[in-house]
Amino acid sequence: MAQPQNGSAGAQPAPSRAVAPLLDETGKRIIELLQTDGRKPFVSIATEVGLSEGAVRQRVQKLIESGVMQIVAVTDPMVVGFTRQAMIGIRTRGDVGPIADALCAIPQVDYVVTTAGSFDLLVELVCEGDQELLDVLMTTIRTIPGVTDTETFVYLKLNKQHYDWGTR
């Protein structure tokens, strides 16, 4: 499934190269088709967008390399053995950038976003269980210099997860 880059662990920030030519109407349509089915054959996409299979392949490669999208298998973490997910609201002091960078380096963290409001950062954790969540929270997140307060929101059920919002 194609996803835009976000701050998830393992995701790299988008390179600073201009990507505007990739996001013409054809590029957007390619993204939308891959959001619906990340395994859709390039030959099928080519037919739908009016390009050759090779041109579609090149476009997709450039979209991936530029950080506009990534193609991944999206799972329900509970089904594959990660029985505890949580969102952590984090309040900080000082520059939030180094704190966000430290959070991105934690393997259990799959999402980091800088926010406005009562929290400076929101972080999603995917863990094998409550003990792992507790360990990461107490010995890793709360020990990062600049973290002043955390609030944990434990997930009880994944009601919706989708990545087919299209393009604008």
Secondary structure, DSSP 8 states (H G I E B T S, - for coil): -EE---S-TT-----SS--GGGGSHHHHHHHHHHHH-TT--HHHHHHHHTS-HHHHHHHHHHHHHTTS-EE-----TTTTT--EEEEEEEEESS-HHHHHHHHHT-TTEEEEEE-SSS-SEEEEEEESSHHHHHHIIIIIITTSTTEEEEEEEE-S------------
